[in-house]
Amino acid sequence: MVSRFQKKTTRYYPLNISSKESRIIDFVRRPTAGNIIILLIKKNHCTFSELQESVGKRYSTVLWHVSRLLESGIISSTNRSATRLNEIYQLKSRSLVIKTLRKIKSDK
């Protein structure tokens, strides 16, 4: 068991979970961020408008989650535009995210 401290919280993970995987797990636990990640697994890439429509949250809420996912390196964006609505987002490492989700599913 290994502990990782993240913003006022200590989480414990099995030794076979890397720090990148634990970061993915932390985001998947959050409903909105988790929905964004699942959508990007299913569709490979989405515009900000598609993400917002799919998760059914306000612009500012989706922007907050997308910004955190970008900062953490879980997602990336292309076609940077003056407005976020036309930016295209995708998972940086789709295979790592899928592998991590399978790993936590099999641990349950």
N, C-alpha and C positions, 0 to 999 in steps of 0.2 A: 504494500500500500504506500502510495506517495501522496503528499499533500502539496497543494498549490494555492498560494494566497493571491486573490484577485479582488481588488477594491473592497476592502473591509470584510471579505468573506474567505474562509478557508474551505476548500473542497478537497475531498479525498478520492483518489482514483487508483485502480489496480496498476501494478507496475507495467503492464503491457499497453497502457494508454500514454501516448506521447503528449508533449505540451501542446502541439498543434491540434491533436485530437481532442484534448480537454477543452481547448478554446472553442472548437466546433460544438462540442457537447453543451458548453455553457450557452451558446447562442440558440441551439435547437430547443433548449429548455424554455426559452422565452417564446410565448405564443406567436407574436408578430414576426420576430426574426426567424423563428422556426418555419413559419408559413412561407416566408420569402425564400428560405433555403430549399424547402420542398418543391416550391414552384420552379426554381431554377434547375433543380434536378430533372423535373418533368419536361421543361420546355427548352433547356440549354441556355437560352438568353431571353431577356424581357426588357421592354422599356420601363421607365419609371411609372408611366401611366398604367401599364399592364400590372405592375406590382401593386400599385395603389388600388386599382380596381379589384384585383384578386384577393388582397387581404382585407379590403373593406374598411380601411382606416383613413383618417384625415392625412392630408399632404404632410403636415409637420411631423406626425407620428411615423409615417413611412420614411420620411427624410432622416429622422433621428436614427432609426434602425439601420437604414442603408448606409448612413455615414459611419456607424459603428462597425458594420460588416466590412466596409471598405478599409477603415483604419486597421482592423484586425487582420486583413489580408485574406479573408475568406471569399470575398467577391471582388471583381474588378469591373471597370466600366470602359466603354469605348464610345467613339463618336461624341466626345465631349462637346456640348453645345451651351449656348447662353442660358438655356433653361434646362433643368434636370428632366423635364417631361420627355425629351427625345433621346436621352442617353440610353445606351443599351448596357445592361448588366448581365454578368455571367459568373459562375463559380470559378475561382482561380484554379482549384484542383478538384474537379468533379469526382475523380476516382478516389481521392482521399476522403472526401465528404461521404461518399457512398460506403466506402470501407469502414469508416467510423460509425455510421449509422447501423451497419450490419453487426459490427462488433458490440455495440451497446444493446442491440436487440437480442443477440445471442446470449448476453450476460444476464438477461432478465429471467 
